[in-house]
Amino acid sequence: MTSTSARRLAAGLITGVAITYSLPGLVYVFIDPMYGLVAGLAMLGIVCLHYLNMRAGLRGERPPLFPLTLAGQAVVTYLPDFLLPTGYSAIAAPLLAGAVLVLLPLRWGAAAVTLMVAYEGVALFTGLPAIVITLFYASSVPITGALTYALVRFVRVTADLEQARAELAEAAVLKERLRISRDLHDGLGRSLTAIALKGDLASRLLDRDPDAARSEVAELVKVAREAAQDVRQVARGYRELSLAGEVNRAVALLESSGVSCQAHLADTPLPKRSDETLAWAVREAVTNVLRHSLATTCTITTSAHEGRLRLEVANDGATGERAPAGGGLTSLAERAVQAGGTLTVVPSGPNGFLLAVEVPA
């Protein structure tokens, strides 16, 4: 059930109860026409004011003229007691109890309902034969009030749950968009950089060394196919990298781009999340080496210490150029935090640059 349908159902039930509770007031018409007029006006005022109060309550609000609307309902509930021969408030007080509990803080509303019950008990008690009637009317005040309050709370909880579901759905969509954006940046960055480098190298070799140029073109096609596979995996939400596999690809790419690369990996088994985080770190680091450095050498090492594994990717060609804010390093820092690790990016030596990631081993 949606919040709108729940609110409509509750409004219909509350209005029906209000009209039903007011109908006994028609008996005054048979006692005296003037009494009937007073009772009819009271009935109309009670139903209208109760409707205004409950409509606002069902929306989690208070009426625009609050507390005048609540005070007005109290007046038309109890004033007829002084104008009619018998206690009219006994049939209207249950409606007022519901409005009081819905619109006032619960502790103040409960105190007001207690006073209303006491008033009805004193006003109706006329001797031993009237005890049953007194108990009936006095008990109808808290019971009807509590049921009205519970019905309004049900509507409000339904609305809150509907809003929570909408917010969760929106958060899920945003999370998926961020995942796709991050995976496309991190995954395709290296591939597109490699394609650009190999295409440039092939064009330079085309005239003086056609065989080498063809080899570079073949490598370019291979990288392009890997990029297409990356896109398909991102679209399916399935991205599985391994540190060893990514290091092997990184070494091959750097060597083919003229950067001497050495890798020294500790023989330490890693949880899947840590392994993937380090693989992404290698991919981002190598992409930055190719895009933002003049490096001639690069080292990739891992070392284990006290339940942690530290990855270091260092190069000797820092140029001072940094990747744009909010780019790959920010994404990598988020991945490291999600895996329970840390990311450090610092200068190394006179012209070097070091990217280090620590994750649980």
N, C-alpha and C positions, 0 to 999 in steps of 0.2 A: 504494500500500500504506500502510495506516495504521500508526501506531507500535505499536498493540496487536497487530495481526496480524504485524508484523515481529518484535516481541518473542517472540511465541508460536513463530513459525517458528525463530528463533534458538535459543530454549530447547530446542525439540525436536531440532534438529541437534546442539547441544552435548551434550545428554543421550545421544543416540544415539552420538556419537563416544566419550563416556566409557564407555558400556557396551561398545562394540566394542573399545576399547583394553584393557579389563579382561578380556575373555573369554579371551585366551591364558593367563591365570593358572590356568585350569581344568586345564591340562596337568599341574600339580603333583599333582593327584588321582591320576594314573596312576603317579607316582613314589613317593609315600608318602601315606597318608591324613592324617597329621599335617601334612605340607607342604601338602596340599590345604586343610586347615582354616585354616592361617595365611594362605594365598593368598586363600581365600574371604573371610575377615574383612577382609583388606587391600582386596580389591575392593569390598566393601560400604562400608568407610570412605571410600575414594577417591571412589566415585560419589556418596555422600551429601554429603560436604564440598565436592566440586567443584560439585554442584548448588546448594548454599547460596551458595557464592562467586559463581557465575555468575549466579544469579537476582538477587542484589544488584547485580552489575556491569551487568546489562542495564537496570536501573532507574536507573543513574547513582549508585548508593549503595555503601556498604560493609556487609558483614554485621553484625548487631548485636554479635556477639562478636569482631569483627575486632580484632587480628590473630590471635586464637586459631584461628579457622577455617582461615586460611591456613597457620599453623604446624602445625595438626593434619594438613592435607593433605600437607604436606612430610614429616611423621613417618611417616604410613602409606605414603608413596611410597618412602622410603629405608630404613625399619627392616627390612622383609622381606629386604633384601639381606644382612643379618647372620643371618637365620633360615632362609633357603632356600639350596639349593645353587648356584643361578645368579642372576644379577642381575635381580631382579624390577623394579627401578626403571626399567629401560629401556622397559617397556611402560606405565608410569604417569607418567613424567617429562614427556611431552608435554602431558598434561592440567594438571600443575602449572605448566608454562611459561605456558599460557594464563591461568591464574588470577593468576600473578605479574605478567604484563604488564598485565592489566586492573585489578588492585587497587592496585598500587604505582605511584609516579611512574615515568614511562617510562624514565628513565635508570637508576634503581635496578632496575627490572624487567629491563632489557636486561643489566645487569651480572650479575644473578642467573641469567638464562638462559645467559649465557656460562659461568659456573661449572658449571651443570648439564651443558652440552655437554661441557666438559672432563672432568667426573667420569665421564660415560657412556663417553667415549673411553678413559679409563684403566681403568675397571672391566671393559669388554668386550674390550679388546684382549688376545688370548692368542697372538698369532703371526700370521704372514703370511696363512694361510687365513681368518682371522677379520676381515680388514680390511673386506671388503664388508659384513658384518653390523654391524661397528662403525660404519662410515660411515652405514649405513641408520638405525640407532637414534639415533646422535648427531645426524644431520640432521633426524630427525623431531621432535626437541625444539624447535628454533627455528621450523621450518616450521609445525607444528601450533599452537604458541604464537602465532605471528604471525597465522595464519588465525583463531584464536579471538579475538584482539584486534581484528582487522579486522571480524569479524562483530559483535562488541559495539559497536564504534564506529559501524558502519552503523546499528544499532538506535538508538543515542543521537542520531546525526545526523538520522535519520528523526523521532524524537521532537522534536528541537529545531526542525526545519523545520515540523512540524505545529503546534507552539506559536507559531512565528513567523507562520505563516499565520493562526492564530486571532487573534493580536495585531494583525496588519495589518487583518484584517476588522473587528475591534472598533474600531480607529483610524479606519477608513473610515466606519463607522457613526457614530462620534462626530463626525467631521469633517462628515458630511452633516447631522447634527442641529444642529451649530453654524451651518452655512451657512443652514439653514432658519430657525433662530431669529434669526440676524442679519438675513437678508433680510426676514423678516416684520416685525421691529422697524423696520429702516431704511426699508423700502418702504411699509408700511402706516401708519407713524406720521404721516407728512405727510398721507396721504389721510384718515385718521380724524380728524385735527385739523381738516382743511378741512371735512369733513362736519359736524363739531360746530359750527364757526364759522358755516357757511352755514345750517345748520338754525336756530341761534339768531338769526341776522340775519333769516331769512325769517319767523320767528315774531314778531319785533318789527315787521316791515314789513307784516304781514298785514292789519292794520286800517287803517293810514294810507296805505299805498301798495301795493295788491294787485298791480299790474303788476311793481313791483320785487321783491315777494315771490315772484311766479311765476318771475321771472328767476333769483333765488337758488336756488329749488327745482330749476330746470332745471340750474343749475350743480352743485347737490348731487348730482343724479342722474348727471351726467357724471363727477364725481369718484368716486362709488360704483362706476360701471362700470369706471373705471380701477383702482380698488382690487381689484375682482374679477379683472381681467386680471392685476394684480400677483400675486394669490394663485395663479392658474394658472401663471404663469411661474415662481414659486418652487417649485411642486410639480414642474414639469418640469426644474428646475435651470437654466433659461434666463433670465438677467436681463441685458439689454443696455440701458444708459443712455448718453446722450451729454451732455456738459457744456452745449452750446448749447440742447438741448431742455429740460434740467432748469432752466436759468436762465430760459428763457421761461416755463415753468410757474410757477417761483418768483415771478417778477415779477407775473404775473397773479394768483396767489393772495394775495400780500402787498397788492397794490393793492386787491383786492376786500375785504380784511380791514381796510382803513383805514391801511395802512402804506405810505408813499411809498417806492418802490424804484427805484434806478438801477443799471444794469448796464453795465460797460465791460470787454469781453473782448478780449484781445490776439489778433491774427490769427496764431496759431501752431499748426501741426498737431501733434497729440499721439499717442503710441502708444495703442492701445486700452485697455490697463490703466490708464494714467495718466488718460485721458479719463473712464473709468468711475469711477475713484476720486474725481476732482474732482466728478463729477455726484452721487455719494453724499454728498460733503461739502456741496454746496449743499442737497441735500434735508434732511440732518440739521440744518444751520444754520438753515434756514427753519423747520423744525419747532420748533426750540428758541426761535426768535424769537416764534413764535405761542403757544407753551406757557408759556415761562418769562420773558417780558419784557413791558415796557410801551412798546415801541418805537413811534415815529412815523415814523422814517426808517430805511432799510437800503440799503447799497451792496454790490454784488458786482463785484469787479474781479479781473482776472488780469494778470500781468506776467511777461515772460520775462527770464532773466538767467543767463548762463553755463551753458546747457544745462539749466536748470531752469525750471519754470513755477510761479509762486506765485499761489494763489487766496486772496483775502481777502473775508470776509463780515463786515461791521461793522454794528452797530445802536446806537441811542442810548437804549435803554431797559432797561439791566440792572437787575434787582431784587435781586440777591444770591441768588436762588433757583437752585440747580444741579440738573441732571438727576441721577437716582439713579445711584449707583456701579454700574459694570458695564453701563451702558445704551448709548445711541447713541454717545456720545463715545468710549467704550472700543472699541466696534466699529469706529468710524471710524479710530481710531488704528491698529488692527490692519490695516485695509485700506491705510492709508498706508504702513505698514511693508512689507507684502507687495508694494506697488508700488514700493518703493525710495525712499519719501518720508518726510516728517515731518508731525506735526500740532502746532499751537500754539494754545492757548486762553488769552487774557489780557484784562484790563480795558483799555478804550480811552477816554481822556478822563474827564471827571468822572462820567458816567453811561453810558458806552458799553461795548461788548463786542465783541471781535474774535476770529474763528476764522480761522486761516491754515493752509493745506496746501501743501506744496511737493512736487512730483513731477518725475521726469525728463521732459524735453521731447523 
